[in-house]
């Protein structure tokens, strides 16, 4: 699980979206209550009695908004733990995993900003690789594969060693990358090229499409998963 996904999971787990002040106390039965107060909401987690089964332990837990006097929004969870090498480790979070589609959506949302930034950076990296190839070999590469790492021996015009294998294959971190030569000027100006980056799964791995026009300008826009163009707003 990625760091962003772990954060999204813990936010769902404690019913909070921002950091808060934690305190603990005991209920009339002597069971622990963990209370977390944030500027917008305060939640309480009440732990129940632990059920032991050899190296497994199951702990019931109730989570609720502290202002919910009726208890209508109380969420009941059974935490599963396993004992390994003398230490207890989290095994499951019971009913939390019944809402996998919702969690998956939150994880995607948490990671979209990261993957979009990485995609824009990758377009810049490819741009640099193409120009380095041109400078070294005197012409543009025929494809991204010509910028990849050589399987054997020293770099050559077949595999210049300017990009990692993922980018050379045109797919990385949830984005697809395309490189197109747009022709040379009849007056002898050097050939130009365009680059594009589009999310492999729109709304899941990213929303923005990125485009490097033939003059080197970078653009970004929500194209609903389609390829961008030079008419899109400039990328920041």
MIVEXFI-242464 format. One record per residue: residue number from 1; x, y, z of N, C-alpha, C in turn. Coordinates in steps of 0.001 Angstrom, whole numbers, plus 500000, padded with zeros to 6 digits. Layout:
N
(r NUM,(X,Y,Z),(X,Y,Z),(X,Y,Z))
...
END
This chain:
236
(r 1,(500852,498811,500000),(500000,500000,500000),(500890,501242,500000))
(r 2,(500608,502185,499137),(501412,503395,499033),(501162,504309,500233))
(r 3,(502074,505261,500501),(501854,506187,501618),(500530,506931,501525))
(r 4,(500162,507377,500322),(498898,508100,500167),(497708,507206,500476))
(r 5,(497798,505937,500072),(496712,505001,500345),(496602,504718,501842))
(r 6,(497758,504610,502521),(497730,504368,503969),(497075,505532,504700))
(r 7,(497395,506755,504272),(496790,507928,504911),(495288,507946,504693))
(r 8,(494851,507625,503454),(493420,507597,503156),(492714,506538,503998))
(r 9,(493362,505387,504188),(492773,504323,505000),(492624,504763,506451))
(r 10,(493642,505390,507012),(493575,505803,508403),(492555,506910,508611))
(r 11,(492391,507790,507631),(491347,508817,507739),(489977,508163,507830))
(r 12,(489758,507137,506995),(488474,506430,507039),(488327,505679,508358))
(r 13,(489445,505112,508837),(489426,504290,510036),(489000,505102,511256))
(r 14,(489496,506327,511402),(489186,507133,512592),(488104,508175,512325))
(r 15,(487509,508154,511144),(486422,509064,510786),(486872,510522,510790))
(r 16,(488135,510781,510498),(488664,512138,510505),(489389,512439,509199))
(r 17,(489413,513714,508811),(490133,514127,507612),(491277,515089,507925))
(r 18,(491516,515350,509221),(492575,516274,509594),(493129,515872,510952))
(r 19,(494347,516297,511285),(494958,515949,512572),(494162,516519,513737))
(r 20,(494263,515859,514888),(493552,516341,516067),(494297,516036,517350))
(r 21,(493697,516405,518470),(494267,516166,519790),(493638,514915,520383))
(r 22,(494479,513957,520733),(493982,512671,521234),(494064,512602,522755))
(r 23,(493030,512053,523377),(493007,511795,524820),(492402,510419,525040))
(r 24,(492644,509835,526209),(492084,508516,526513),(491456,508528,527899))
(r 25,(490465,507651,528066),(489773,507528,529347),(489180,506132,529413))
(r 26,(488406,505863,530468),(487757,504564,530632),(486256,504764,530742))
(r 27,(485487,503825,530174),(484042,503893,530325),(483658,503262,531668))
(r 28,(482382,503315,532056),(481981,502761,533362),(482361,501299,533547))
(r 29,(482539,500559,532457),(482916,499147,532559),(484419,498955,532593))
(r 30,(485163,500039,532521),(486620,499939,532559),(487262,499738,531202))
(r 31,(486470,499858,530132),(487012,499695,528788),(487606,501021,528303))
(r 32,(488724,500943,527523),(489366,502178,527039),(488498,502918,526028))
(r 33,(488543,504245,526119),(487921,505124,525131),(488986,506094,524639))
(r 34,(489220,506106,523334),(490171,507042,522735),(489363,508142,522042))
(r 35,(489636,509375,522412),(488898,510517,521878),(489852,511400,521081))
(r 36,(489462,511796,519878),(490293,512654,519051),(489491,513884,518634))
(r 37,(490005,515041,519010),(489293,516298,518769),(490004,517108,517683))
(r 38,(489256,517502,516646),(489780,518358,515584),(488929,519629,515540))
(r 39,(489340,520648,514776),(488542,521879,514707),(487122,521659,514196))
(r 40,(486912,520625,513388),(485593,520444,512786),(484770,519325,513409))
(r 41,(485406,518321,513977),(484649,517185,514518),(485481,516477,515571))
(r 42,(484798,515783,516488),(485468,514977,517507),(484926,513561,517439))
(r 43,(485819,512597,517383),(485388,511204,517317),(485823,510460,518574))
(r 44,(485088,509393,518874),(485426,508523,519991),(485532,507089,519507))
(r 45,(486556,506398,519984),(486734,504974,519684),(486719,504214,521005))
(r 46,(485735,503342,521147),(485609,502567,522378),(485981,501124,522104))
(r 47,(486959,500603,522867),(487450,499245,522665),(486688,498266,523540))
(r 48,(486389,497091,522979),(485700,496053,523729),(486670,495004,524237))
(r 49,(486138,493917,524760),(486966,492845,525285),(487613,492035,524181))
(r 50,(488851,491638,524385),(489609,490893,523372),(489261,489416,523440))
(r 51,(489052,488808,522263),(488818,487365,522161),(490072,486721,521587))
(r 52,(490700,485818,522344),(491942,485178,521918),(491677,483787,521355))
(r 53,(492343,483466,520249),(492279,482141,519630),(493693,481770,519182))
(r 54,(494415,481069,520047),(495801,480717,519796),(496619,481970,519481))
(r 55,(497106,482100,518239),(497925,483277,517904),(497112,484392,517264))
(r 56,(495784,484296,517353),(494913,485319,516801),(494158,486032,517912))
(r 57,(493879,487301,517698),(493096,488081,518651),(492099,488935,517888))
(r 58,(490883,489027,518422),(489837,489831,517797),(489318,490832,518826))
(r 59,(489366,492116,518455),(488982,493175,519380),(487847,494003,518780))
(r 60,(486660,493954,519390),(485564,494796,518902),(485819,496259,519208))
(r 61,(485369,497129,518328),(485564,498561,518510),(484360,499307,517970))
(r 62,(483956,500348,518678),(482884,501216,518221),(483459,502597,517930))
(r 63,(483136,503141,516747),(483563,504483,516383),(482335,505352,516194))
(r 64,(482366,506550,516757),(481219,507434,516604),(481643,508891,516701))
(r 65,(480814,509755,516148),(480962,511195,516319),(480552,511517,517750))
(r 66,(481392,512238,518487),(481118,512518,519895),(479839,513315,520106))
(r 67,(479389,514013,519069),(478157,514808,519199),(476910,514007,518839))
(r 68,(477092,512757,518419),(475964,511917,518020),(475383,511237,519262))
(r 69,(474509,511948,519957),(473954,511422,521212),(473088,510188,520993))
(r 70,(472452,510097,519829),(471567,508960,519569),(472341,507691,519241))
(r 71,(473571,507850,518768),(474359,506686,518383),(473968,506106,517042))
(r 72,(473146,506840,516287),(472672,506320,514996),(473809,506127,514008))
(r 73,(474865,506950,514125),(475967,506851,513178),(477132,506027,513677))
(r 74,(476925,505288,514774),(477999,504475,515329),(478418,503384,514354))
(r 75,(479729,503226,514192),(480269,502201,513297),(480942,501123,514137))
(r 76,(480531,499880,513951),(481095,498757,514711),(482134,498040,513856))
(r 77,(483296,497816,514451),(484421,497211,513736),(485021,496116,514593))
(r 78,(485466,495053,513955),(486196,494002,514654),(487621,493997,514127))
(r 79,(488574,494379,515001),(489974,494387,514606),(490572,493006,514784))
(r 80,(491226,492503,513753),(491900,491219,513840),(493403,491418,513938))
(r 81,(494045,490722,514878),(495493,490800,515038),(496084,489400,515062))
(r 82,(497326,489282,514595),(498008,488002,514604),(499339,488168,515338))
(r 83,(499710,487161,516126),(500954,487224,516901),(502068,486546,516114))
(r 84,(503110,487326,515767),(504256,486800,515033),(505535,487251,515720))
(r 85,(506402,486301,516020),(507683,486603,516670),(507497,487431,517940))
(r 86,(506456,487090,518691),(506219,487756,519964),(505562,489105,519870))
(r 87,(505172,489547,518651),(504545,490852,518478),(503195,490702,517803))
(r 88,(502262,491592,518195),(500932,491587,517590),(500925,492502,516377))
(r 89,(500412,491991,515257),(500336,492757,514019),(498902,492778,513514))
(r 90,(498529,493891,512903),(497176,494045,512385),(496912,493030,511280))
(r 91,(495797,492304,511411),(495432,491293,510420),(494310,491784,509519))
(r 92,(493300,492438,510091),(492180,492944,509295),(491450,494018,510086))
(r 93,(490572,494728,509404),(489755,495752,510045),(488279,495459,509856))
(r 94,(487946,494202,509830),(486551,493782,509781),(485718,494464,508728))
(r 95,(484602,495096,509149),(483641,495649,508203),(484202,496801,507387))
(r 96,(485323,497384,507796),(485888,498443,506969),(486192,497953,505564))
(r 97,(486600,496694,505453),(486956,496163,504147),(485740,495798,503315))
(r 98,(484545,495896,503874),(483340,495670,503084),(483059,496855,502164))
(r 99,(483705,497973,502430),(483509,499170,501616),(484722,499421,500732))
(r 100,(485262,498358,500142),(486444,498485,499305),(486274,499467,498150))
(r 101,(485138,499483,497452),(485000,500465,496363),(485166,501895,496853))
(r 102,(484594,502200,498037),(484731,503536,498569),(486164,503845,498950))
(r 103,(486835,502880,499575),(488226,503074,499940),(489093,503231,498698))
(r 104,(488832,502411,497690),(489609,502479,496458),(489481,503849,495819))
(r 105,(488261,504392,495844),(488041,505717,495280),(488830,506768,496059))
(r 106,(488858,506660,497399),(489602,507610,498211),(491098,507509,497938))
(r 107,(491588,506268,497796),(493009,506096,497516),(493364,506728,496179))
(r 108,(492516,506490,495169),(492771,507074,493845),(492816,508588,493941))
(r 109,(491850,509167,494676),(491773,510614,494800),(493032,511150,495471))
(r 110,(493518,510420,496473),(494702,510858,497201),(495947,510807,496331))
(r 111,(495957,509903,495343),(497149,509714,494534),(497130,510470,493216))
(r 112,(495959,510951,492785),(495870,511600,491476),(496821,512782,491369))
(r 113,(496863,513616,492389),(497744,514780,492330),(499195,514347,492172))
(r 114,(499570,513273,492877),(500945,512778,492797),(501256,512229,491410))
(r 115,(500330,511435,490854),(500589,510845,489539),(500593,511901,488444))
(r 116,(499766,512934,488577),(499759,513999,487581),(501080,514775,487596))
(r 117,(501586,515076,488777),(502871,515759,488866),(503986,514900,488275))
(r 118,(503917,513596,488553),(504930,512688,488021),(504847,512608,486499))
(r 119,(503620,512657,485953),(503445,512587,484499),(504035,513821,483825))
(r 120,(503798,514994,484399),(504359,516215,483825),(505880,516179,483884))
(r 121,(506413,515688,484988),(507861,515583,485121),(508413,514590,484102))
(r 122,(507663,513512,483840),(508097,512517,482862),(508133,513102,481451))
(r 123,(507146,513952,481117),(507148,514610,479801),(508418,515457,479658))
(r 124,(508777,516172,480713),(509993,516982,480684),(511231,516102,480536))
(r 125,(511214,514945,481187),(512347,514018,481114),(512486,513456,479693))
(r 126,(511350,513109,479084),(511385,512611,477706),(511881,513701,476766))
(r 127,(511372,514916,476949),(511802,516060,476144),(513322,516201,476194))
(r 128,(513877,516155,477404),(515320,516264,477572),(516045,515109,476906))
(r 129,(515471,513900,477017),(516086,512727,476413),(516129,512810,474897))
(r 130,(515041,513310,474309),(514987,513454,472847),(516051,514436,472375))
(r 131,(516158,515562,473064),(517140,516563,472659),(518572,516073,472859))
(r 132,(518797,515303,473924),(520132,514735,474154),(520473,513740,473057))
(r 133,(519480,512954,472640),(519686,511994,471549),(520015,512743,470256))
(r 134,(519255,513800,469953),(519483,514577,468738),(520909,515157,468721))
(r 135,(521308,515689,469887),(522631,516300,469978),(523732,515275,469758))
(r 136,(523524,514065,470255),(524562,513039,470163),(524613,512371,468787))
(r 137,(523423,512134,468190),(523395,511359,466946),(523015,512184,465715))
(r 138,(522687,513452,465903),(522447,514323,464769),(521073,514245,464158))
(r 139,(520170,513491,464746),(518795,513385,464244),(517872,512958,465379))
(r 140,(516583,513076,465152),(515614,512669,466170),(515504,511149,466228))
(r 141,(515211,510605,467421),(514963,509157,467510),(513666,508805,466793))
(r 142,(513587,507590,466268),(512369,507165,465579),(511240,506899,466557))
(r 143,(511582,506482,467765),(510562,506164,468769),(511158,506311,470159))
(r 144,(510319,506216,471173),(510801,506285,472550),(511737,505135,472873))
(r 145,(511544,504009,472186),(512389,502839,472437),(513856,503153,472179))
(r 146,(514132,504075,471247),(515520,504441,470948),(516183,505213,472085))
(r 147,(515379,505636,473064),(515918,506373,474207),(516143,505476,475413))
(r 148,(515759,504210,475310),(515852,503297,476437),(517256,502801,476711))
(r 149,(517357,501978,477739),(518650,501421,478133),(519030,500239,477238))
(r 150,(520299,500151,476837),(520729,499012,476007),(520694,497714,476802))
(r 151,(520288,496642,476159),(520270,495339,476823),(521684,494817,477038))
(r 152,(522559,495105,476075),(523945,494653,476177),(524851,495742,475626))
(r 153,(526021,495882,476208),(527013,496790,475673),(526716,498258,475938))
(r 154,(527409,499098,475182),(527317,500540,475363),(526097,501114,474658))
(r 155,(525638,502312,475073),(524517,502964,474388),(524824,503188,472909))
(r 156,(523762,503177,472092),(523902,503384,470653),(522677,504124,470151))
(r 157,(522613,504351,468848),(521433,505024,468304),(520188,504154,468379))
(r 158,(520353,502861,468641),(519212,501959,468817),(518662,502025,470236))
(r 159,(519521,502267,471182),(519136,502379,472596),(520110,503336,473252))
(r 160,(519732,504618,473272),(520659,505657,473705),(520936,505728,475189))
(r 161,(520104,505074,476014),(520320,505086,477455),(519893,506370,478144))
(r 162,(518931,507088,477565),(518496,508364,478133),(517267,508241,479037))
(r 163,(516497,507149,478917),(515277,506963,479716),(515287,505595,480371))
(r 164,(514516,505470,481457),(514368,504147,482058),(513456,503294,481179))
(r 165,(513379,502016,481482),(512655,501086,480617),(511161,501385,480530))
(r 166,(510562,501857,481641),(509129,502155,481622),(508809,503293,480656))
(r 167,(509543,504392,480762),(509296,505519,479873),(509615,505156,478421))
(r 168,(510652,504370,478221),(511000,503956,476861),(509902,503090,476248))
(r 169,(509134,502414,477099),(507996,501607,476627),(506717,502423,476539))
(r 170,(506759,503678,477012),(505617,504574,476874),(504557,504463,477947))
(r 171,(504835,503763,479045),(503845,503635,480128),(504564,503709,481470))
(r 172,(504076,504621,482332),(504680,504721,483662),(503724,505413,484623))
(r 173,(503619,504873,485836),(502824,505481,486923),(501410,505858,486491))
(r 174,(500752,504968,485757),(499356,505207,485396),(499141,506124,484215))
(r 175,(500192,506472,483496),(500068,507335,482318),(500691,506667,481090))
(r 176,(500125,506980,479914),(500669,506529,478638),(501308,507727,477940))
(r 177,(502487,507528,477376),(503243,508605,476748),(503404,508334,475250))
(r 178,(503232,509377,474452),(503338,509250,473000),(504301,510302,472463))
(r 179,(505132,509862,471511),(506135,510733,470884),(505880,510722,469380))
(r 180,(505780,511917,468790),(505479,512022,467358),(506404,513053,466714))
(r 181,(507048,512669,465603),(507845,513611,464814),(506886,514333,463868))
(r 182,(506930,515668,463869),(505968,516433,463068),(506597,517024,461812))
(r 183,(507811,516602,461473),(508401,516999,460197),(509422,518100,460300))
(r 184,(510181,518256,459221),(511220,519272,459147),(510787,520388,458208))
(r 185,(511331,521560,458410),(511024,522692,457546),(511700,522527,456194))
(r 186,(511036,522970,455126),(511628,522897,453787),(512796,523866,453658))
(r 187,(512928,524774,454629),(514030,525731,454607),(515257,525198,455334))
(r 188,(515160,523942,455805),(516313,523324,456441),(516337,523410,457947))
(r 189,(515289,523931,458558),(515223,523970,460024),(515128,522548,460564))
(r 190,(515613,522314,461764),(515575,520955,462322),(514149,520443,462515))
(r 191,(514008,519135,462427),(512699,518505,462616),(512174,518793,464013))
(r 192,(510862,518838,464138),(510229,519085,465428),(509479,517842,465886))
(r 193,(509076,517860,467143),(508360,516705,467687),(507350,517163,468727))
(r 194,(506400,516299,469014),(505394,516535,470046),(505378,515361,471011))
(r 195,(505003,515654,472243),(504879,514625,473273),(503520,514750,473936))
(r 196,(502958,513628,474346),(501695,513671,475084),(501721,512642,476202))
(r 197,(500960,512931,477248),(500797,512005,478376),(499321,511984,478735))
(r 198,(498716,510816,478702),(497293,510681,479017),(497100,509603,480084))
(r 199,(496150,509792,480991),(495921,508788,482041),(495431,507467,481453))
(r 200,(496005,506380,481936),(495584,505056,481463),(494144,504766,481862))
(r 201,(493754,505218,483046),(492382,505032,483521),(491903,506384,484029))
(r 202,(491197,507082,483167),(490761,508433,483506),(489960,508443,484814))
(r 203,(490308,509383,485701),(489620,509496,486975),(490161,508568,488036))
(r 204,(491019,507637,487634),(491605,506699,488588),(493110,506957,488716))
(r 205,(493815,507006,487579),(495257,507262,487621),(495582,508715,487302))
(r 206,(494587,509502,486965),(494797,510912,486662),(493623,511478,485894))
(r 207,(493539,512802,485850),(492498,513480,485075),(493106,514352,483974))
(r 208,(494234,514957,484258),(494829,515871,483291),(495583,515121,482190))
(r 209,(495470,515650,480970),(496303,515213,479852),(497365,516288,479653))
(r 210,(498586,515859,479399),(499693,516794,479217),(500183,516730,477772))
(r 211,(500624,517891,477266),(501026,517972,475868),(502222,518910,475716))
(r 212,(503239,518450,475018),(504403,519266,474696),(504300,519574,473213))
(r 213,(504079,520861,472865),(503876,521200,471460),(505199,521230,470701))
(r 214,(505135,521424,469390),(506318,521344,468534),(507314,522466,468785))
(r 215,(506896,523495,469524),(507808,524592,469854),(508350,524479,471280))
(r 216,(508022,523380,471954),(508540,523144,473300),(507649,523626,474425))
(r 217,(506468,524169,474120),(505549,524615,475162),(504827,523455,475811))
(r 218,(504616,523541,477111),(503930,522489,477861),(502509,522931,478192))
(r 219,(501552,522026,477999),(500146,522329,478212),(499501,521239,479062))
(r 220,(498423,521597,479760),(497704,520632,480594),(496225,520980,480635))
(r 221,(495384,519959,480568),(493936,520175,480642),(493248,518857,480930))
(r 222,(492054,518945,481503),(491222,517766,481704),(490528,517473,480382))
(r 223,(491019,516460,479691),(490507,516094,478370),(489640,514846,478422))
(r 224,(489189,514484,479613),(488376,513275,479787),(489113,512040,479285))
(r 225,(490432,512061,479386),(491253,510918,478989),(491786,510996,477572))
(r 226,(491385,512009,476787),(491847,512145,475412),(493197,512862,475378))
(r 227,(493872,512797,474230),(495168,513448,474049),(495003,514960,474073))
(r 228,(495939,515657,474700),(495885,517103,474781),(496313,517757,473491))
(r 229,(496354,519097,473493),(496743,519835,472291),(497402,521147,472676))
(r 230,(497945,521834,471656),(498624,523101,471888),(497657,524204,472284))
(r 231,(496366,523970,472126),(495361,524966,472509),(495012,524895,473989))
(r 232,(495484,523864,474693),(495205,523731,476106),(495995,524777,476909))
(r 233,(495547,525101,478119),(496273,526069,478952),(497710,525608,479224))
(r 234,(498569,526576,479421),(499965,526261,479729),(500050,525509,481062))
(r 235,(500926,524528,481114),(501141,523772,482356),(501965,524607,483316))
(r 236,(501610,524564,484578),(502346,525338,485588),(503609,524612,486006))
END
